[in-house]
Amino acid sequence: MDQVCSMDDTAALVKNLDLLITVDSSPAHLAAGLACPVWVMSRQDACWRWLDSGETTAWYPSMRLFRAKERSFAPMIGEVAAALRQATQFHP
């Protein structure tokens, strides 16, 4: 990542990904703003912009939300892994 020095560099990197999986952070917003597929793992006490339920957001059509149901991310990581397996089932 030494060559990534700006948001322009990050945008160029994100545009070359099939999917960005991340926590709620600036790369998540950048990817979604660029209409790139992005899955966000959100804390139990999520940011107000994600509201209280649902897997989608009106802010970004290309974003899918995964919500922690407890303080640990461990169960949610299992959900993300299962969704990734399902999404790539026909695209090895």
CORSULSUL-V627148 format. One record per residue. N is the residue number from 0. OMEGA is omega in degrees with one decimal (NA if undefined). NEAR is the number of other C-alpha atoms within 8 Angstrom. Layout:
n:N omega:OMEGA near:NEAR
n:N omega:OMEGA near:NEAR
This chain:
n:0 omega:-179.6 near:3
n:1 omega:-177.7 near:4
n:2 omega:177.3 near:5
n:3 omega:-173.7 near:7
n:4 omega:-176.3 near:7
n:5 omega:175.6 near:6
n:6 omega:174.7 near:6
n:7 omega:177.4 near:6
n:8 omega:179.0 near:10
n:9 omega:178.6 near:11
n:10 omega:178.5 near:11
n:11 omega:177.9 near:8
n:12 omega:-178.0 near:8
n:13 omega:-179.1 near:10
n:14 omega:-179.7 near:9
n:15 omega:179.5 near:6
n:16 omega:172.3 near:7
n:17 omega:-177.1 near:5
n:18 omega:172.6 near:8
n:19 omega:174.0 near:12
n:20 omega:-172.0 near:8
n:21 omega:169.8 near:11
n:22 omega:179.3 near:8
n:23 omega:-175.0 near:9
n:24 omega:-178.6 near:7
n:25 omega:176.3 near:6
n:26 omega:176.7 near:8
n:27 omega:-179.8 near:14
n:28 omega:178.0 near:9
n:29 omega:179.9 near:9
n:30 omega:-179.2 near:15
n:31 omega:177.0 near:14
n:32 omega:176.4 near:8
n:33 omega:-179.1 near:8
n:34 omega:174.9 near:9
n:35 omega:177.0 near:12
n:36 omega:-179.8 near:11
n:37 omega:173.9 near:14
n:38 omega:-178.3 near:13
n:39 omega:173.2 near:13
n:40 omega:-173.7 near:13
n:41 omega:179.3 near:12
n:42 omega:176.9 near:9
n:43 omega:177.3 near:9
n:44 omega:-171.1 near:4
n:45 omega:174.6 near:10
n:46 omega:-177.5 near:7
n:47 omega:-174.7 near:6
n:48 omega:-179.3 near:4
n:49 omega:-179.1 near:8
n:50 omega:-172.7 near:7
n:51 omega:-177.3 near:6
n:52 omega:176.7 near:5
n:53 omega:179.7 near:6
n:54 omega:-178.1 near:8
n:55 omega:179.5 near:9
n:56 omega:177.2 near:11
n:57 omega:-178.3 near:5
n:58 omega:-171.9 near:4
n:59 omega:-179.9 near:10
n:60 omega:-177.0 near:9
n:61 omega:-175.8 near:9
n:62 omega:171.6 near:12
n:63 omega:-179.0 near:10
n:64 omega:170.4 near:12
n:65 omega:-173.1 near:12
n:66 omega:174.6 near:11
n:67 omega:179.3 near:13
n:68 omega:178.3 near:6
n:69 omega:-176.3 near:6
n:70 omega:-178.9 near:7
n:71 omega:174.5 near:6
n:72 omega:-173.0 near:9
n:73 omega:179.7 near:6
n:74 omega:-179.4 near:8
n:75 omega:178.2 near:12
n:76 omega:174.2 near:8
n:77 omega:177.5 near:8
n:78 omega:179.0 near:9
n:79 omega:178.9 near:9
n:80 omega:178.6 near:8
n:81 omega:178.6 near:8
n:82 omega:178.5 near:8
n:83 omega:176.2 near:8
n:84 omega:-179.9 near:8
n:85 omega:-178.7 near:7
n:86 omega:-178.2 near:8
n:87 omega:-177.4 near:8
n:88 omega:-177.7 near:7
n:89 omega:-179.6 near:5
n:90 omega:-176.2 near:5
n:91 omega:NA near:4
